[in-house]
């Protein structure tokens, strides 16, 4: 390909014309489709369904009660206190709110 990129337009046309016979020869040498093989071929939809089942078996199992993603605006002091505890500060906020809800909450 680099060879073609450095050619002038006329040389590129010349190169393409010369090599057109090679491409045609490669294409014509490909085996023909035989209808005898057709019944043994799997339909695409059936093959995709088995592939989908295989894909779904991998990975982490689905949780019964997954957490919800929310956008929450907090006071800077609250964020600073929780972040000062290091990584996992969002989980600690969740735990603190869960305790408040279990105790009857502020709601």
N, C-alpha and C positions, 0 to 999 in steps of 0.2 A: 504494500500500500504506500509506503514512503516513496517508493520509486515513482508511482503515479502522481503523487502530490507535487513533485518537483518538475514534472513535465509541462510543456506548453500545451495549449489546447489541440493544436494540430497533431502533435506527437501522441497525445492521449487518445485521440480518435484513431490514429494509426495502430496503436497498441491494442485498443479494444477490437478493431477489425481483425487483427492478426490472431488474437486469442479467442475470438468468438467461436471458431471451429473447435477449440479445446473444450469450451463449456458445453457446446452442443454434443460433442462426443461423450463427455461425462454423463450428460443427461440421458442420452440415448442408450448408454450402457446399463442404466438402472433397470432392475428386473420389473417386468410388467406385473400388475396386480392380477392375481388368479382368483377367480370367483369361487374356486374350491375351498380357499382359505377363509372366505367370508363367514360361514356359519360358526367357525371356531373362534372368531374374534368376539371379545366381550363388548357389550354396548357401553358407551362412555358413561352414561348415567349410573349404571350398576357399579362400575369401577370407582366412580367418584364417591358413591355412598359408602363403600367399604373403606375408602381412604379417609373419609370424614369420620367414620367410627374409630379408626386407628388414631387420628389426630386427637379426638376427644378423650381418649384413654390416657394421654400423656398430660403431665402438668399437675398442678395442685388441685385437689378436689374442691368443689364449690362449698362455701360455708352456708349453713342454714340461715344464719342471721348476719349477713355481711354489713359492715359499717357503711354509713352514708357519707358521701363527700358533700361538705357545705362550705360556704364562704361566711366567715365570722369576723366581725370587727371588734377588737378588744382594746382596752386602754393600754397605753404604752407601759405603765407600771406593772400591770398584770403579766404582759408578755415578757418584760425584763426579768421578773421574779422566776417565771417558769423556765425561761431560756438559761438563766444562771445555773440551773441544775444540770445542764448538759444535754446531750442527745436524748430524744424521747420526750421532749417537753410537750408536744401535742398530745401524746398518750397520757401524760400526767394531767393535762387540762381535762381530757375526756374522763379520767378517773375521778377527778375532783367534782366535775359536774354530775357524774353518775351517783356519787355519794350524796350530793345535795338532793337529787331526785328521789333516791331511796329513802331519805329521811323525811320526806314530805315536801321537800322543795320550797322554793320561794314563789312558786306559781300559784 
